[in-house]
Amino acid sequence: MGSVFSPYYWWARHRDPEDHVCINICLYGPRRHHWAMTERGRGALDRGVQHFRVGPSALHWDGTRLTLDFDERASPFPRPLPYPMRGRVTLHPETLGQEAHSLDPPGRHRWEPIAPMARAEIAVNEPSLAWSGHGYIDTNSGTEMLEDGFQCWDWSRATLPDGAAAILYDLTYPDGTQKSIARRIAPDGTPEPFAPPPRQRLPTGLWGIARQTQSEAPPKLTRRFEEAPFYTRAAIETSLLGARVPAVHETFNGPRFASPVVKAMLPMRMPRRP
């Protein structure tokens, strides 16, 4: 809501977050990626304490699990025409988070790991696929545009051998100052800060974005998921708290995202519908 990556929200003269809403679905299969991120207006939004609906897709929390039922049209790339994406994602939190963080000194941006560890079940009708494994839920919110608050950040999450989660948020602000958040979330949900390891370089993104992670030994990029002019998401192998573990990693570049050229490209991946 108030979709952070929306070019329409950025272009709007009067920014109404409830008029710029979407549910983003990304499916990474063994041979093909599937992506849907259709923005809709205020008339498509229905939300309450336990539900959040945008057009044909909705999330529902019943007190023990979060269910997403989605019915979207995928981006036409690499296919020439949009195609259906329909299915269900169910997340069963194993523990709930116990803290939230201000990401910037003025406190305009906040991040909270809602369920640092969860079990995920995915059943998709179109395209046909199913999967189950580790899950994770977090939330970000802000009172200014994302590129105004950050020059860049690198984020990662890993599951440790003892079942705990390790989460790293490495932030650089527009003035060049930096901040790192490093948390080990115990299986019972207790957050434990730890000293972040040294910054280590990762291979540059396909659009030339520099990325790094904090690791006790040289990390390895194992799979590229998203490669955008301002954002990357990947699977990596990293070393944290004495263990070599797989992790999900992302990099955001604020100056790239602020570019009018990049904003003009976004509607190709993010159409807007009533």
Salt bridges, closest charged atoms under 4 A:
ASP16 OD2 - ARG42 NH2 2.66
GLU18 OE1 - ARG42 NH1 2.69
GLU18 OE2 - ARG47 NH2 2.65
ASP19 OD2 - ARG272 NH2 3.43
GLU39 OE2 - HIS20 ND1 2.74
GLU39 OE2 - ARG272 NH1 2.41
ASP46 OD1 - HIS51 NE2 3.28
ASP62 OD2 - ARG65 NE 3.12
ASP69 OD1 - ARG88 NE 2.61
ASP71 OD1 - ARG86 NE 2.97
GLU72 OE1 - ARG40 NH1 3.36
GLU99 OE2 - HIS101 NE2 3.18
GLU99 OE2 - ARG183 NE 2.70
GLU121 OE1 - HIS92 NE2 3.53
GLU121 OE2 - ARG119 NH1 2.50
GLU126 OE2 - ARG86 NH1 2.15
GLU144 OE1 - ARG108 NH1 3.99
GLU144 OE2 - HIS109 NE2 2.95
GLU147 OE2 - LYS263 NZ 3.41
ASP154 OD1 - HIS249 NE2 3.38
ASP162 OD2 - ARG184 NH2 2.47
ASP170 OD2 - ARG199 NE 2.72
GLU192 OE1 - ARG184 NH1 2.80
GLU226 OE1 - ARG269 NH2 3.40
GLU227 OE2 - ARG211 NH2 3.10
GLU227 OE2 - ARG224 NH1 2.82
GLU237 OE2 - ARG244 NE 2.98
